[in-house]
Every structure is written in structure tokens, then in C-alpha cells.
Amino acid sequence: MSLTVNVKDNNIEQALRNLKKKLQREGLFKEMKLRKHYEKPCLKKAREKEENIRRSRKSARLRHSD
């Protein structure tokens, strides 16, 4: 995985904001948080199932609002 952030006119603050946005979109912060501690396989499976249900409900809600 390779992320590139351009720095324009030595504006480091803007480049850092862009980097954080890209990392957030890639899900890197979430993955780092999850890997901080060991997660039992049964708990991991339950969490992923919850996330899938939440994601499917959100997509269904967005489709019906059109």
C-alpha cells in the first residue's frame, strides 16, 4: 500500500490534514486500534457480523431514500 501526499508551498499542516484523511478512508486507524489488543476469534466473528449488519442497513436506508 502506497499513499502519496503532495506538499504545496511548504504547507506542512495542509499536507498532514490530507494524509490523515487518506489514512482514515483506508481504515488504517481502525485497524491499528483493533490490533492494539488480542481479540478472540469468536469475538472477532461477532464484531464483523455486527459491522456487516450495520453496513447493509445503512446501504438499504440510502437506497430507499432516493
PyMOL Python script that loads the backbone (N, CA, C, O; Angstrom):
from pymol import cmd

cmd.read_pdbstr("""\
ATOM      1  N   MET A   1       0.847  -1.172   0.000  1.00  0.00           N
ATOM      2  CA  MET A   1       0.000   0.000   0.000  1.00  0.00           C
ATOM      3  C   MET A   1       0.893   1.235   0.000  1.00  0.00           C
ATOM      4  O   MET A   1       1.785   1.376   0.836  1.00  0.00           O
ATOM      5  N   SER A   2       0.638   2.112  -0.941  1.00  0.00           N
ATOM      6  CA  SER A   2       1.454   3.306  -1.063  1.00  0.00           C
ATOM      7  C   SER A   2       0.558   4.536  -1.135  1.00  0.00           C
ATOM      8  O   SER A   2      -0.271   4.658  -2.037  1.00  0.00           O
ATOM      9  N   LEU A   3       0.728   5.437  -0.188  1.00  0.00           N
ATOM     10  CA  LEU A   3      -0.016   6.689  -0.179  1.00  0.00           C
ATOM     11  C   LEU A   3       0.939   7.819  -0.492  1.00  0.00           C
ATOM     12  O   LEU A   3       2.069   7.843  -0.005  1.00  0.00           O
ATOM     13  N   THR A   4       0.488   8.744  -1.299  1.00  0.00           N
ATOM     14  CA  THR A   4       1.304   9.892  -1.655  1.00  0.00           C
ATOM     15  C   THR A   4       0.559  11.166  -1.310  1.00  0.00           C
ATOM     16  O   THR A   4      -0.616  11.323  -1.640  1.00  0.00           O
ATOM     17  N   VAL A   5       1.254  12.071  -0.642  1.00  0.00           N
ATOM     18  CA  VAL A   5       0.671  13.366  -0.294  1.00  0.00           C
ATOM     19  C   VAL A   5       1.612  14.437  -0.819  1.00  0.00           C
ATOM     20  O   VAL A   5       2.801  14.448  -0.499  1.00  0.00           O
ATOM     21  N   ASN A   6       1.071  15.334  -1.624  1.00  0.00           N
ATOM     22  CA  ASN A   6       1.875  16.417  -2.170  1.00  0.00           C
ATOM     23  C   ASN A   6       1.906  17.586  -1.200  1.00  0.00           C
ATOM     24  O   ASN A   6       0.888  17.941  -0.606  1.00  0.00           O
ATOM     25  N   VAL A   7       3.094  18.186  -1.042  1.00  0.00           N
ATOM     26  CA  VAL A   7       3.258  19.367  -0.191  1.00  0.00           C
ATOM     27  C   VAL A   7       3.415  20.561  -1.126  1.00  0.00           C
ATOM     28  O   VAL A   7       4.367  20.642  -1.902  1.00  0.00           O
ATOM     29  N   LYS A   8       2.451  21.493  -1.033  1.00  0.00           N
ATOM     30  CA  LYS A   8       2.485  22.665  -1.897  1.00  0.00           C
ATOM     31  C   LYS A   8       2.879  23.897  -1.094  1.00  0.00           C
ATOM     32  O   LYS A   8       2.327  24.136  -0.019  1.00  0.00           O
ATOM     33  N   ASP A   9       3.808  24.667  -1.592  1.00  0.00           N
ATOM     34  CA  ASP A   9       4.261  25.913  -0.969  1.00  0.00           C
ATOM     35  C   ASP A   9       4.684  25.714   0.485  1.00  0.00           C
ATOM     36  O   ASP A   9       4.404  26.561   1.333  1.00  0.00           O
ATOM     37  N   ASN A  10       5.353  24.605   0.776  1.00  0.00           N
ATOM     38  CA  ASN A  10       5.824  24.289   2.134  1.00  0.00           C
ATOM     39  C   ASN A  10       4.713  24.318   3.177  1.00  0.00           C
ATOM     40  O   ASN A  10       4.967  24.635   4.339  1.00  0.00           O
ATOM     41  N   ASN A  11       3.490  23.993   2.779  1.00  0.00           N
ATOM     42  CA  ASN A  11       2.351  23.985   3.684  1.00  0.00           C
ATOM     43  C   ASN A  11       2.229  22.585   4.301  1.00  0.00           C
ATOM     44  O   ASN A  11       1.476  21.739   3.817  1.00  0.00           O
ATOM     45  N   ILE A  12       2.981  22.367   5.371  1.00  0.00           N
ATOM     46  CA  ILE A  12       3.034  21.066   6.019  1.00  0.00           C
ATOM     47  C   ILE A  12       1.708  20.730   6.701  1.00  0.00           C
ATOM     48  O   ILE A  12       1.283  19.575   6.692  1.00  0.00           O
ATOM     49  N   GLU A  13       1.053  21.733   7.292  1.00  0.00           N
ATOM     50  CA  GLU A  13      -0.203  21.488   8.007  1.00  0.00           C
ATOM     51  C   GLU A  13      -1.267  20.934   7.061  1.00  0.00           C
ATOM     52  O   GLU A  13      -1.977  19.990   7.409  1.00  0.00           O
ATOM     53  N   GLN A  14      -1.379  21.510   5.881  1.00  0.00           N
ATOM     54  CA  GLN A  14      -2.358  21.039   4.898  1.00  0.00           C
ATOM     55  C   GLN A  14      -2.013  19.627   4.436  1.00  0.00           C
ATOM     56  O   GLN A  14      -2.905  18.798   4.253  1.00  0.00           O
ATOM     57  N   ALA A  15      -0.736  19.352   4.249  1.00  0.00           N
ATOM     58  CA  ALA A  15      -0.309  18.018   3.829  1.00  0.00           C
ATOM     59  C   ALA A  15      -0.634  16.984   4.909  1.00  0.00           C
ATOM     60  O   ALA A  15      -1.058  15.873   4.591  1.00  0.00           O
ATOM     61  N   LEU A  16      -0.440  17.338   6.180  1.00  0.00           N
ATOM     62  CA  LEU A  16      -0.776  16.424   7.267  1.00  0.00           C
ATOM     63  C   LEU A  16      -2.272  16.151   7.329  1.00  0.00           C
ATOM     64  O   LEU A  16      -2.687  15.017   7.566  1.00  0.00           O
ATOM     65  N   ARG A  17      -3.085  17.184   7.119  1.00  0.00           N
ATOM     66  CA  ARG A  17      -4.537  17.002   7.105  1.00  0.00           C
ATOM     67  C   ARG A  17      -4.945  16.052   5.987  1.00  0.00           C
ATOM     68  O   ARG A  17      -5.786  15.173   6.175  1.00  0.00           O
ATOM     69  N   ASN A  18      -4.332  16.245   4.813  1.00  0.00           N
ATOM     70  CA  ASN A  18      -4.628  15.369   3.670  1.00  0.00           C
ATOM     71  C   ASN A  18      -4.208  13.923   3.967  1.00  0.00           C
ATOM     72  O   ASN A  18      -4.918  12.980   3.618  1.00  0.00           O
ATOM     73  N   LEU A  19      -3.048  13.759   4.615  1.00  0.00           N
ATOM     74  CA  LEU A  19      -2.573  12.427   4.964  1.00  0.00           C
ATOM     75  C   LEU A  19      -3.530  11.749   5.940  1.00  0.00           C
ATOM     76  O   LEU A  19      -3.861  10.575   5.771  1.00  0.00           O
ATOM     77  N   LYS A  20      -3.977  12.482   6.958  1.00  0.00           N
ATOM     78  CA  LYS A  20      -4.905  11.913   7.933  1.00  0.00           C
ATOM     79  C   LYS A  20      -6.215  11.504   7.272  1.00  0.00           C
ATOM     80  O   LYS A  20      -6.773  10.457   7.602  1.00  0.00           O
ATOM     81  N   LYS A  21      -6.711  12.315   6.343  1.00  0.00           N
ATOM     82  CA  LYS A  21      -7.943  11.980   5.624  1.00  0.00           C
ATOM     83  C   LYS A  21      -7.767  10.688   4.836  1.00  0.00           C
ATOM     84  O   LYS A  21      -8.638   9.818   4.853  1.00  0.00           O
ATOM     85  N   LYS A  22      -6.631  10.567   4.142  1.00  0.00           N
ATOM     86  CA  LYS A  22      -6.384   9.368   3.338  1.00  0.00           C
ATOM     87  C   LYS A  22      -6.271   8.133   4.222  1.00  0.00           C
ATOM     88  O   LYS A  22      -6.807   7.077   3.885  1.00  0.00           O
ATOM     89  N   LEU A  23      -5.579   8.258   5.351  1.00  0.00           N
ATOM     90  CA  LEU A  23      -5.439   7.128   6.263  1.00  0.00           C
ATOM     91  C   LEU A  23      -6.787   6.738   6.854  1.00  0.00           C
ATOM     92  O   LEU A  23      -7.069   5.554   7.040  1.00  0.00           O
ATOM     93  N   GLN A  24      -7.616   7.730   7.146  1.00  0.00           N
ATOM     94  CA  GLN A  24      -8.951   7.467   7.680  1.00  0.00           C
ATOM     95  C   GLN A  24      -9.784   6.700   6.655  1.00  0.00           C
ATOM     96  O   GLN A  24     -10.449   5.723   6.999  1.00  0.00           O
ATOM     97  N   ARG A  25      -9.750   7.139   5.403  1.00  0.00           N
ATOM     98  CA  ARG A  25     -10.506   6.475   4.341  1.00  0.00           C
ATOM     99  C   ARG A  25     -10.047   5.042   4.132  1.00  0.00           C
ATOM    100  O   ARG A  25     -10.861   4.165   3.843  1.00  0.00           O
ATOM    101  N   GLU A  26      -8.754   4.798   4.275  1.00  0.00           N
ATOM    102  CA  GLU A  26      -8.207   3.453   4.092  1.00  0.00           C
ATOM    103  C   GLU A  26      -8.529   2.545   5.276  1.00  0.00           C
ATOM    104  O   GLU A  26      -8.406   1.325   5.169  1.00  0.00           O
ATOM    105  N   GLY A  27      -8.937   3.121   6.392  1.00  0.00           N
ATOM    106  CA  GLY A  27      -9.269   2.323   7.563  1.00  0.00           C
ATOM    107  C   GLY A  27      -8.063   1.936   8.399  1.00  0.00           C
ATOM    108  O   GLY A  27      -8.123   0.987   9.181  1.00  0.00           O
ATOM    109  N   LEU A  28      -6.977   2.661   8.236  1.00  0.00           N
ATOM    110  CA  LEU A  28      -5.748   2.313   8.938  1.00  0.00           C
ATOM    111  C   LEU A  28      -5.858   2.574  10.432  1.00  0.00           C
ATOM    112  O   LEU A  28      -5.369   1.774  11.230  1.00  0.00           O
ATOM    113  N   PHE A  29      -6.488   3.671  10.829  1.00  0.00           N
ATOM    114  CA  PHE A  29      -6.620   3.991  12.245  1.00  0.00           C
ATOM    115  C   PHE A  29      -7.460   2.932  12.953  1.00  0.00           C
ATOM    116  O   PHE A  29      -7.137   2.510  14.064  1.00  0.00           O
ATOM    117  N   LYS A  30      -8.530   2.512  12.306  1.00  0.00           N
ATOM    118  CA  LYS A  30      -9.408   1.489  12.890  1.00  0.00           C
ATOM    119  C   LYS A  30      -8.650   0.178  13.053  1.00  0.00           C
ATOM    120  O   LYS A  30      -8.775  -0.492  14.078  1.00  0.00           O
ATOM    121  N   GLU A  31      -7.875  -0.185  12.056  1.00  0.00           N
ATOM    122  CA  GLU A  31      -7.118  -1.432  12.111  1.00  0.00           C
ATOM    123  C   GLU A  31      -6.062  -1.381  13.204  1.00  0.00           C
ATOM    124  O   GLU A  31      -5.855  -2.367  13.912  1.00  0.00           O
ATOM    125  N   MET A  32      -5.398  -0.252  13.349  1.00  0.00           N
ATOM    126  CA  MET A  32      -4.390  -0.107  14.403  1.00  0.00           C
ATOM    127  C   MET A  32      -5.039  -0.246  15.777  1.00  0.00           C
ATOM    128  O   MET A  32      -4.482  -0.885  16.669  1.00  0.00           O
ATOM    129  N   LYS A  33      -6.213   0.350  15.945  1.00  0.00           N
ATOM    130  CA  LYS A  33      -6.928   0.269  17.212  1.00  0.00           C
ATOM    131  C   LYS A  33      -7.314  -1.174  17.519  1.00  0.00           C
ATOM    132  O   LYS A  33      -7.204  -1.615  18.663  1.00  0.00           O
ATOM    133  N   LEU A  34      -7.768  -1.915  16.501  1.00  0.00           N
ATOM    134  CA  LEU A  34      -8.162  -3.303  16.701  1.00  0.00           C
ATOM    135  C   LEU A  34      -6.964  -4.201  17.009  1.00  0.00           C
ATOM    136  O   LEU A  34      -7.091  -5.158  17.772  1.00  0.00           O
ATOM    137  N   ARG A  35      -5.827  -3.908  16.435  1.00  0.00           N
ATOM    138  CA  ARG A  35      -4.645  -4.744  16.630  1.00  0.00           C
ATOM    139  C   ARG A  35      -3.895  -4.425  17.914  1.00  0.00           C
ATOM    140  O   ARG A  35      -2.947  -5.122  18.275  1.00  0.00           O
ATOM    141  N   LYS A  36      -4.313  -3.385  18.594  1.00  0.00           N
ATOM    142  CA  LYS A  36      -3.630  -2.986  19.821  1.00  0.00           C
ATOM    143  C   LYS A  36      -3.696  -4.096  20.872  1.00  0.00           C
ATOM    144  O   LYS A  36      -2.733  -4.324  21.604  1.00  0.00           O
ATOM    145  N   HIS A  37      -4.835  -4.780  20.941  1.00  0.00           N
ATOM    146  CA  HIS A  37      -5.025  -5.875  21.891  1.00  0.00           C
ATOM    147  C   HIS A  37      -5.495  -7.107  21.139  1.00  0.00           C
ATOM    148  O   HIS A  37      -6.097  -7.008  20.070  1.00  0.00           O
ATOM    149  N   TYR A  38      -5.212  -8.269  21.711  1.00  0.00           N
ATOM    150  CA  TYR A  38      -5.647  -9.521  21.106  1.00  0.00           C
ATOM    151  C   TYR A  38      -7.166  -9.622  21.173  1.00  0.00           C
ATOM    152  O   TYR A  38      -7.785  -9.279  22.180  1.00  0.00           O
ATOM    153  N   GLU A  39      -7.746 -10.097  20.083  1.00  0.00           N
ATOM    154  CA  GLU A  39      -9.190 -10.288  20.031  1.00  0.00           C
ATOM    155  C   GLU A  39      -9.463 -11.764  19.777  1.00  0.00           C
ATOM    156  O   GLU A  39      -8.968 -12.345  18.811  1.00  0.00           O
ATOM    157  N   LYS A  40     -10.262 -12.361  20.661  1.00  0.00           N
ATOM    158  CA  LYS A  40     -10.592 -13.778  20.494  1.00  0.00           C
ATOM    159  C   LYS A  40     -11.309 -13.982  19.163  1.00  0.00           C
ATOM    160  O   LYS A  40     -12.058 -13.111  18.723  1.00  0.00           O
ATOM    161  N   PRO A  41     -11.083 -15.129  18.519  1.00  0.00           N
ATOM    162  CA  PRO A  41     -11.743 -15.383  17.236  1.00  0.00           C
ATOM    163  C   PRO A  41     -13.263 -15.298  17.298  1.00  0.00           C
ATOM    164  O   PRO A  41     -13.890 -14.797  16.365  1.00  0.00           O
ATOM    165  N   CYS A  42     -13.869 -15.782  18.391  1.00  0.00           N
ATOM    166  CA  CYS A  42     -15.333 -15.732  18.484  1.00  0.00           C
ATOM    167  C   CYS A  42     -15.812 -14.283  18.605  1.00  0.00           C
ATOM    168  O   CYS A  42     -16.854 -13.932  18.050  1.00  0.00           O
ATOM    169  N   LEU A  43     -15.067 -13.442  19.321  1.00  0.00           N
ATOM    170  CA  LEU A  43     -15.445 -12.035  19.445  1.00  0.00           C
ATOM    171  C   LEU A  43     -15.225 -11.284  18.130  1.00  0.00           C
ATOM    172  O   LEU A  43     -15.991 -10.390  17.772  1.00  0.00           O
ATOM    173  N   LYS A  44     -14.169 -11.664  17.427  1.00  0.00           N
ATOM    174  CA  LYS A  44     -13.886 -11.040  16.141  1.00  0.00           C
ATOM    175  C   LYS A  44     -14.999 -11.346  15.140  1.00  0.00           C
ATOM    176  O   LYS A  44     -15.448 -10.468  14.403  1.00  0.00           O
ATOM    177  N   LYS A  45     -15.431 -12.595  15.129  1.00  0.00           N
ATOM    178  CA  LYS A  45     -16.503 -13.017  14.225  1.00  0.00           C
ATOM    179  C   LYS A  45     -17.794 -12.263  14.549  1.00  0.00           C
ATOM    180  O   LYS A  45     -18.500 -11.814  13.646  1.00  0.00           O
ATOM    181  N   ALA A  46     -18.095 -12.127  15.836  1.00  0.00           N
ATOM    182  CA  ALA A  46     -19.314 -11.418  16.258  1.00  0.00           C
ATOM    183  C   ALA A  46     -19.239  -9.945  15.868  1.00  0.00           C
ATOM    184  O   ALA A  46     -20.226  -9.374  15.404  1.00  0.00           O
ATOM    185  N   ARG A  47     -18.066  -9.325  16.057  1.00  0.00           N
ATOM    186  CA  ARG A  47     -17.898  -7.909  15.703  1.00  0.00           C
ATOM    187  C   ARG A  47     -18.059  -7.706  14.202  1.00  0.00           C
ATOM    188  O   ARG A  47     -18.725  -6.766  13.769  1.00  0.00           O
ATOM    189  N   GLU A  48     -17.452  -8.583  13.408  1.00  0.00           N
ATOM    190  CA  GLU A  48     -17.557  -8.461  11.959  1.00  0.00           C
ATOM    191  C   GLU A  48     -18.996  -8.652  11.491  1.00  0.00           C
ATOM    192  O   GLU A  48     -19.449  -7.980  10.564  1.00  0.00           O
ATOM    193  N   LYS A  49     -19.713  -9.576  12.138  1.00  0.00           N
ATOM    194  CA  LYS A  49     -21.115  -9.794  11.790  1.00  0.00           C
ATOM    195  C   LYS A  49     -21.933  -8.534  12.077  1.00  0.00           C
ATOM    196  O   LYS A  49     -22.764  -8.130  11.263  1.00  0.00           O
ATOM    197  N   GLU A  50     -21.694  -7.912  13.244  1.00  0.00           N
ATOM    198  CA  GLU A  50     -22.379  -6.658  13.603  1.00  0.00           C
ATOM    199  C   GLU A  50     -22.087  -5.565  12.578  1.00  0.00           C
ATOM    200  O   GLU A  50     -22.988  -4.837  12.162  1.00  0.00           O
ATOM    201  N   GLU A  51     -20.817  -5.457  12.173  1.00  0.00           N
ATOM    202  CA  GLU A  51     -20.437  -4.441  11.195  1.00  0.00           C
ATOM    203  C   GLU A  51     -21.130  -4.671   9.864  1.00  0.00           C
ATOM    204  O   GLU A  51     -21.577  -3.720   9.224  1.00  0.00           O
ATOM    205  N   ASN A  52     -21.224  -5.931   9.442  1.00  0.00           N
ATOM    206  CA  ASN A  52     -21.882  -6.247   8.174  1.00  0.00           C
ATOM    207  C   ASN A  52     -23.364  -5.904   8.231  1.00  0.00           C
ATOM    208  O   ASN A  52     -23.921  -5.370   7.272  1.00  0.00           O
ATOM    209  N   ILE A  53     -24.004  -6.214   9.360  1.00  0.00           N
ATOM    210  CA  ILE A  53     -25.424  -5.888   9.513  1.00  0.00           C
ATOM    211  C   ILE A  53     -25.616  -4.380   9.462  1.00  0.00           C
ATOM    212  O   ILE A  53     -26.508  -3.887   8.771  1.00  0.00           O
ATOM    213  N   ARG A  54     -24.780  -3.647  10.190  1.00  0.00           N
ATOM    214  CA  ARG A  54     -24.872  -2.184  10.215  1.00  0.00           C
ATOM    215  C   ARG A  54     -24.665  -1.602   8.812  1.00  0.00           C
ATOM    216  O   ARG A  54     -25.378  -0.690   8.394  1.00  0.00           O
ATOM    217  N   ARG A  55     -23.669  -2.149   8.089  1.00  0.00           N
ATOM    218  CA  ARG A  55     -23.367  -1.671   6.744  1.00  0.00           C
ATOM    219  C   ARG A  55     -24.529  -1.937   5.795  1.00  0.00           C
ATOM    220  O   ARG A  55     -24.884  -1.080   4.986  1.00  0.00           O
ATOM    221  N   SER A  56     -25.125  -3.136   5.894  1.00  0.00           N
ATOM    222  CA  SER A  56     -26.231  -3.472   4.996  1.00  0.00           C
ATOM    223  C   SER A  56     -27.464  -2.625   5.295  1.00  0.00           C
ATOM    224  O   SER A  56     -28.172  -2.213   4.375  1.00  0.00           O
ATOM    225  N   ARG A  57     -27.727  -2.361   6.582  1.00  0.00           N
ATOM    226  CA  ARG A  57     -28.860  -1.497   6.937  1.00  0.00           C
ATOM    227  C   ARG A  57     -28.654  -0.080   6.420  1.00  0.00           C
ATOM    228  O   ARG A  57     -29.590   0.563   5.945  1.00  0.00           O
ATOM    229  N   LYS A  58     -27.428   0.394   6.519  1.00  0.00           N
ATOM    230  CA  LYS A  58     -27.133   1.748   6.041  1.00  0.00           C
ATOM    231  C   LYS A  58     -27.314   1.834   4.532  1.00  0.00           C
ATOM    232  O   LYS A  58     -27.895   2.799   4.036  1.00  0.00           O
ATOM    233  N   SER A  59     -26.823   0.837   3.794  1.00  0.00           N
ATOM    234  CA  SER A  59     -26.963   0.860   2.339  1.00  0.00           C
ATOM    235  C   SER A  59     -28.429   0.738   1.930  1.00  0.00           C
ATOM    236  O   SER A  59     -28.859   1.367   0.963  1.00  0.00           O
ATOM    237  N   ALA A  60     -29.203  -0.073   2.668  1.00  0.00           N
ATOM    238  CA  ALA A  60     -30.631  -0.197   2.374  1.00  0.00           C
ATOM    239  C   ALA A  60     -31.345   1.126   2.636  1.00  0.00           C
ATOM    240  O   ALA A  60     -32.221   1.530   1.871  1.00  0.00           O
ATOM    241  N   ARG A  61     -30.968   1.794   3.715  1.00  0.00           N
ATOM    242  CA  ARG A  61     -31.568   3.086   4.055  1.00  0.00           C
ATOM    243  C   ARG A  61     -31.248   4.129   2.973  1.00  0.00           C
ATOM    244  O   ARG A  61     -32.100   4.941   2.611  1.00  0.00           O
ATOM    245  N   LEU A  62     -30.025   4.096   2.472  1.00  0.00           N
ATOM    246  CA  LEU A  62     -29.622   5.054   1.438  1.00  0.00           C
ATOM    247  C   LEU A  62     -30.335   4.769   0.119  1.00  0.00           C
ATOM    248  O   LEU A  62     -30.691   5.698  -0.605  1.00  0.00           O
ATOM    249  N   ARG A  63     -30.546   3.481  -0.202  1.00  0.00           N
ATOM    250  CA  ARG A  63     -31.234   3.125  -1.437  1.00  0.00           C
ATOM    251  C   ARG A  63     -32.698   3.544  -1.389  1.00  0.00           C
ATOM    252  O   ARG A  63     -33.244   4.001  -2.394  1.00  0.00           O
ATOM    253  N   HIS A  64     -33.333   3.395  -0.243  1.00  0.00           N
ATOM    254  CA  HIS A  64     -34.765   3.712  -0.111  1.00  0.00           C
ATOM    255  C   HIS A  64     -35.021   5.212  -0.030  1.00  0.00           C
ATOM    256  O   HIS A  64     -36.142   5.656  -0.278  1.00  0.00           O
ATOM    257  N   SER A  65     -34.012   5.996   0.310  1.00  0.00           N
ATOM    258  CA  SER A  65     -34.213   7.434   0.418  1.00  0.00           C
ATOM    259  C   SER A  65     -34.215   8.121  -0.951  1.00  0.00           C
ATOM    260  O   SER A  65     -34.652   9.266  -1.067  1.00  0.00           O
ATOM    261  N   ASP A  66     -33.731   7.432  -1.982  1.00  0.00           N
ATOM    262  CA  ASP A  66     -33.691   8.043  -3.336  1.00  0.00           C
ATOM    263  C   ASP A  66     -35.018   8.195  -3.956  1.00  0.00           C
ATOM    264  O   ASP A  66     -35.123   8.688  -5.079  1.00  0.00           O
TER     265      ASP A  66
END
""", "prot")
cmd.dss("prot")
cmd.show_as("cartoon", "prot")
cmd.util.cbc("prot")
cmd.orient("prot")
